[in-house]
Amino acid sequence: MTVGTVVVGAGQAGLAMSRCLTDRGLEHVVLDRAGIADSWRSRRWDSFTLLSPNWQTRLPGWHYSGPDPGGFMTGAEVARYLEDYARSFRAPVRTGVTVRRLYRVAGGWRLVTDAGRVEAPNVVVATGDLARPRVPAMPLPAGVVGLHTADYRNPAQLPAGPVLVVGAGPSGQQIALELARAGREVHLAVGRHKALPRRYRGLDAYDWMERLGMLDRTVDTLPGPPGKTPNAVLTGGTRDLDVPRLVAEGVRAHGRLLGFDGGVPRFAADLAANVAVAEENAVRFRRSVDAFVERTGLAVAPAAPSAAATVAASAPAPVQTVVWATGFGRDHGWIEAPVQGVDGEIVHRRGVTPAAGLYLLGLRWQYRRSSSFLDGVGADAEHLASVIAERSGSRLLAA
């Protein structure tokens, strides 16, 4: 099969790309090895919700129009939302197609799939950042069960006994809280993370981030690589989520996990420092909001003082289960093109790689802070669709 553009991945990035190509009348097909929005069902736990409120769930030509704009969709609801989106413009999606290889041929690119070969002058890799669960190469003691958050569903799934959650990002803290509320003994290994108030001065954090332009911050403004910037910790609802709150609800906090000694986890002595650094992010956020309110005269609730975050490390104890809340990595090993940088990541600028006709979409900090969000991927898709349209026009003129 030969087609103008192949989009690999039928999540929010691939569907946003498809909508932008459809709007421009550009021939394309979307390939996905499972189904539309499959990762929202298969890689989220049962109680998972979006971190952003429903009103901010916006894609090209599509937005949330339900009865609860201030609520937070579950993973299954996001999947249905994206399925409805695909139907709304008859996205040309082919599911059950796994791409094994991608390499250059005369006139463009060849994709070798388990359903045959596909050739196209343009390929958009929209598989995002959640392709491969990242698990440290750290052996677990005999009898200890380990699983990644991609495989965690609910507390009843885990063996009886104490649980160690490794990672204090949004997933790690949410799962630790859920386990504690289920009556489990929970330990949390706390590394670098960012605290953020769920609500401040009467508005949701995402409302403030949008008003202050924080979501439009570009990757050029970061002091280091995007992968070194930890995610802010939030959970759906109205309450803050941070290590002090978890400790108050029974979670036993520790520093970074270093390994195991005779079946007992061994931790770094950096819990207080990691919590303090995380809280500095929340303090900066509140100060930015306060300055914005003072500058604009916006009528909102008055500023409320916040207590200093201090947490003492608990004593290590044997555990029965380890939940790795250590994030995901990209899986681009099937791409056979000289586009990798010294760090192994594909080099690109706003999703445009050095290899003509090869594009990326849906990556964290691809261009803006919101590039991997449901509400931000559309802007990158529009940009790439314009690039592809211009390139397609140039090719037609050359022919």
C-alpha positions in Angstrom: 0.0 0.0 0.0 1.2 3.5 -0.8 -0.3 6.5 1.0 0.6 10.2 1.4 1.2 10.1 5.1 1.3 7.3 7.7 0.6 8.2 11.3 1.8 5.5 13.8 -0.3 5.5 16.9 -4.0 6.1 17.5 -3.9 7.9 20.9 -4.7 11.6 21.3 -1.5 12.5 19.3 -2.3 10.3 16.3 -5.9 11.3 16.2 -5.1 15.0 16.5 -2.7 14.6 13.6 -5.3 12.8 11.6 -7.9 15.5 12.2 -5.4 18.2 11.1 -4.5 16.2 7.9 -8.2 15.6 7.2 -9.0 19.3 7.5 -6.3 20.0 4.9 -7.6 17.2 2.6 -4.3 15.3 2.9 -4.4 11.5 2.3 -3.3 9.5 5.2 -3.8 6.4 7.4 -3.4 5.8 11.1 -1.9 2.5 12.2 -2.1 1.2 15.8 -1.1 -2.2 17.1 -4.0 -2.4 19.6 -7.0 -0.1 19.4 -7.9 3.6 19.5 -6.8 5.0 22.8 -5.8 1.6 24.1 -3.2 2.8 26.6 -5.9 4.8 28.4 -7.5 1.5 29.3 -4.6 -1.0 29.4 -2.0 1.1 31.2 -4.0 2.9 33.9 -5.2 1.6 37.2 -8.9 1.4 38.1 -9.2 4.6 40.0 -7.0 6.7 37.6 -8.3 10.1 36.7 -6.8 12.9 34.6 -4.8 15.5 36.4 -6.4 18.3 34.3 -10.1 19.3 34.7 -12.5 18.3 32.0 -13.0 21.8 30.6 -9.4 21.6 29.5 -9.8 18.5 27.4 -9.6 20.0 24.0 -8.4 18.7 20.7 -8.5 20.1 17.1 -12.2 20.5 16.3 -13.3 18.7 19.5 -13.7 19.7 23.2 -15.4 18.4 26.3 -19.1 19.3 26.4 -20.4 17.1 29.2 -22.1 18.0 32.4 -19.1 18.2 34.7 -16.5 20.7 33.3 -14.7 20.9 36.7 -14.5 17.2 37.1 -11.7 14.7 36.1 -12.3 12.0 33.6 -11.3 8.4 34.3 -9.0 6.5 31.9 -12.0 4.6 30.5 -13.9 7.9 30.0 -10.9 9.4 28.1 -10.8 6.3 25.9 -14.5 6.8 25.0 -13.9 10.5 24.5 -11.1 9.7 21.9 -13.2 7.0 20.2 -16.0 9.6 19.8 -13.5 12.0 18.4 -12.2 9.5 15.8 -15.8 8.8 14.7 -16.6 12.5 14.5 -14.4 12.9 11.4 -14.1 9.3 10.3 -10.5 9.0 11.1 -8.9 6.4 8.8 -7.6 4.2 11.6 -6.4 0.6 11.0 -6.0 -1.3 14.3 -4.3 -4.5 15.0 -1.3 -3.4 12.9 2.1 -3.5 14.5 4.9 -1.6 12.8 8.1 -3.7 12.9 10.5 -1.5 10.9 10.7 1.9 9.4 13.4 2.8 6.9 14.1 5.0 3.9 13.3 3.9 0.3 13.2 5.9 -2.9 10.5 8.5 -2.7 10.1 8.3 1.1 9.7 5.6 3.7 8.8 2.0 4.0 7.0 0.6 7.0 7.2 -3.2 7.5 4.1 -4.3 9.5 2.6 -7.6 10.5 -0.1 -6.8 7.9 2.2 -6.1 5.0 4.3 -3.2 3.8 3.3 0.4 3.6 5.1 3.2 1.8 4.7 6.9 2.2 6.7 10.1 1.7 5.7 11.2 5.2 5.6 9.4 8.5 4.4 10.8 11.8 5.5 8.8 14.8 2.8 9.5 17.3 3.5 6.8 19.9 4.3 9.3 22.6 6.3 8.8 25.7 4.5 5.9 27.3 5.7 3.1 25.0 8.0 1.2 27.4 7.7 0.9 31.3 11.0 2.0 32.9 12.1 -0.4 35.7 15.5 0.0 37.4 17.9 -2.8 37.0 17.7 -3.6 40.7 17.3 -7.2 41.8 14.5 -7.8 44.3 14.8 -10.2 47.3 13.5 -13.7 46.9 9.8 -13.8 47.4 9.2 -10.1 46.8 6.8 -9.3 43.9 7.6 -6.4 41.6 5.3 -4.7 39.1 5.2 -1.4 37.2 2.4 1.1 37.5 1.4 0.0 33.9 0.4 -3.3 35.4 -1.1 -2.1 38.6 -4.9 -2.1 38.8 -6.1 -2.0 42.5 -5.0 -2.9 46.0 -6.8 -6.3 45.9 -4.5 -7.3 43.1 -1.4 -7.3 45.3 -0.2 -10.0 47.6 -0.9 -9.5 51.3 1.8 -7.7 53.2 3.7 -4.4 53.2 4.0 -2.5 49.9 6.9 -0.3 48.8 6.0 2.3 46.1 9.1 3.6 44.4 8.7 7.1 43.0 6.9 10.2 44.3 5.6 11.5 41.0 1.8 11.8 40.4 1.4 8.0 39.8 3.4 7.0 42.8 1.7 9.3 45.3 -1.8 8.5 44.0 -1.2 4.7 44.3 0.5 5.0 47.7 -2.5 6.9 49.0 -5.0 4.4 47.5 -3.1 1.5 49.1 -3.0 3.3 52.5 -6.7 3.9 52.4 -7.2 0.2 51.7 -5.5 -0.6 55.0 -2.2 -1.7 53.6 1.2 -0.9 55.2 2.7 1.4 52.6 6.3 2.6 52.2 7.2 5.4 49.7 10.6 5.9 48.3 10.8 9.6 47.5 13.0 11.1 44.9 12.9 14.3 42.9 9.4 15.7 42.3 7.4 18.9 42.3 4.6 19.8 44.6 1.7 21.9 43.3 -1.5 23.1 45.1 -4.6 21.5 43.5 -6.5 24.7 44.1 -5.3 28.2 45.2 -7.2 31.4 45.8 -10.4 29.7 44.7 -9.3 28.4 41.3 -7.8 25.1 40.0 -4.1 25.0 39.4 -4.7 24.4 35.7 -6.9 27.5 35.5 -4.0 29.5 36.9 -1.4 27.9 34.6 -3.5 28.8 31.6 -4.1 32.4 32.8 -0.4 32.8 33.5 0.7 31.3 30.2 2.7 28.5 32.0 1.3 25.8 29.7 2.7 27.7 26.7 6.2 27.8 28.0 8.6 26.4 25.4 11.3 23.9 25.7 13.9 26.6 24.8 13.4 28.2 28.2 14.3 25.1 30.2 17.6 25.1 32.0 18.4 21.5 31.1 17.0 18.6 29.1 13.2 18.1 29.2 13.7 14.5 30.6 15.4 16.0 33.7 12.3 18.0 34.6 10.1 16.1 37.0 6.3 16.2 36.7 4.2 18.2 39.2 2.3 16.1 41.6 -1.5 16.4 41.5 -4.6 14.2 41.7 -8.1 14.7 40.5 -10.4 16.5 42.9 -9.9 19.5 45.2 -7.3 18.4 47.7 -3.6 18.8 47.5 -1.4 15.7 47.1 2.1 15.8 48.6 4.3 13.7 50.8 3.3 15.4 54.1 -0.4 14.5 53.3 0.5 10.9 52.6 2.4 10.7 55.9 -0.6 12.1 57.7 -2.7 9.4 56.1 -0.4 6.6 57.2 2.2 6.2 54.5 5.8 5.7 55.7 8.1 7.9 53.7 11.8 7.3 52.9 14.5 8.8 50.7 15.5 7.3 47.3 15.7 3.6 47.1 19.3 2.4 46.9 18.8 -1.4 47.0 18.0 -4.2 49.5 20.0 -5.6 52.4 18.8 -9.0 53.5 15.3 -8.4 52.2 15.1 -4.9 53.8 15.0 -1.9 51.5 17.9 0.6 51.9 17.2 4.3 51.3 19.3 7.4 50.8 19.2 10.0 53.6 17.6 12.7 51.3 13.9 12.6 52.1 13.9 16.0 53.8 15.9 17.6 51.0 13.6 16.1 48.3 10.5 17.3 50.1 11.9 20.8 50.6 12.8 21.1 46.9 9.4 19.9 45.9 7.7 22.4 48.2 9.8 25.3 46.7 7.9 24.7 43.4 4.6 25.1 45.2 5.8 28.3 46.9 7.0 29.8 43.5 3.7 28.9 42.0 1.7 30.7 44.7 4.0 33.7 44.4 3.4 33.8 40.7 -0.4 33.7 41.2 -0.2 36.4 43.9 1.8 38.7 41.6 -0.7 38.1 38.7 -3.7 38.9 40.9 -2.0 42.1 42.2 -1.1 43.1 38.7 -4.5 42.5 37.1 -6.8 43.2 40.0 -8.6 39.9 39.5 -11.3 39.3 42.0 -10.4 36.0 43.7 -10.2 34.6 47.2 -7.4 36.1 49.4 -4.1 34.4 49.7 -3.9 31.8 52.4 -0.7 31.0 54.4 0.8 27.5 53.8 2.5 25.5 56.5 6.1 24.5 56.0 6.5 20.9 54.7 8.6 18.9 57.1 8.7 15.1 57.0 10.9 12.7 59.0 12.0 9.4 57.4 10.5 6.2 58.8 12.6 3.2 59.7 13.1 0.7 56.9 11.1 -2.6 57.1 10.7 -5.7 55.0 8.2 -5.5 52.2 6.2 -8.1 50.2 5.5 -6.1 47.0 7.4 -3.3 45.1 5.4 -1.0 42.8 7.7 0.7 40.4 6.3 4.2 39.8 9.4 5.1 37.8 7.8 6.3 34.6 8.1 5.3 31.0 10.6 5.5 28.2 10.2 5.9 24.4 10.5 3.0 22.1 12.0 4.1 18.8 14.2 1.1 18.2 12.1 0.2 15.1 13.1 3.4 13.4 16.1 2.8 11.1 17.3 6.3 10.3 20.3 8.3 11.4 18.4 10.8 13.5 19.5 9.9 17.0 21.5 12.3 19.1 24.4 11.5 21.5 21.8 10.7 24.2 20.1 8.2 22.0 16.9 10.3 21.6 15.7 11.3 18.2 16.8 14.8 17.3 14.0 17.1 16.2 12.7 20.7 16.2 9.0 21.0 17.0 8.7 17.4 15.8 10.5 17.8 12.5 13.5 15.5 12.4 16.6 15.9 10.2 15.3 13.1 7.9 13.0 14.6 5.3 9.4 13.4 5.8 9.9 11.9 9.3 8.1 13.6 12.2 7.4 13.1 15.9 4.3 14.0 17.9 3.0 13.7 21.4 6.4 13.9 23.3 6.8 15.5 26.7 8.0 19.0 26.1 8.1 18.4 22.4 7.8 22.2 22.0 5.6 23.5 24.8 5.0 22.4 28.4 1.6 21.1 27.3 2.8 19.2 24.2 2.0 15.8 25.6 -1.3 16.9 27.2 -4.8 16.3 25.7 -5.1 20.0 25.6 -1.7 20.8 24.1 -0.9 18.1 21.5 -3.3 19.8 19.0 -1.0 22.8 18.5 1.9 20.6 17.6 -0.3 18.6 15.3 -1.4 21.7 13.5 2.2 22.7 13.0 3.2 19.4 11.6 0.2 19.3 9.3 1.2 22.6 7.9 4.8 21.4 7.3 3.4 18.2 5.6 1.0 20.2 3.5 3.8 22.5 2.3 6.1 19.5 1.6 3.3 17.7 -0.3 2.6 20.7 -2.4 6.3 21.1 -3.2 6.5 17.4 -4.2 3.5 17.8 -6.5 5.0 20.9 -8.2 8.3 19.0 -8.6 6.5 16.1 -10.2 
